[in-house]
Amino acid sequence: MMTGITAESSNLAHHLLMDTVIKVVLVVVALVVLAIGMVVIWRRAGRPNDRSGGTDDR
């Protein structure tokens, strides 16, 4: 069983790890929301869906 400084440092390490995990998850979610927003704006702006380099053979 851990006591004293060992228990406190283990508890601190756990909190720091959880803090980092939460921040990474928040950044990933923000990037997904940003990507979805960009796709919605791109489609509503009427841009072509094909990636042919902008050439139109019609």
Secondary structure by P-SEA (a helix, b strand, c coil): ccccaaaaaaaaaaaaaaaaaaaaaaaaaaaaaaaaaaaaaaaaaccccccccccccc
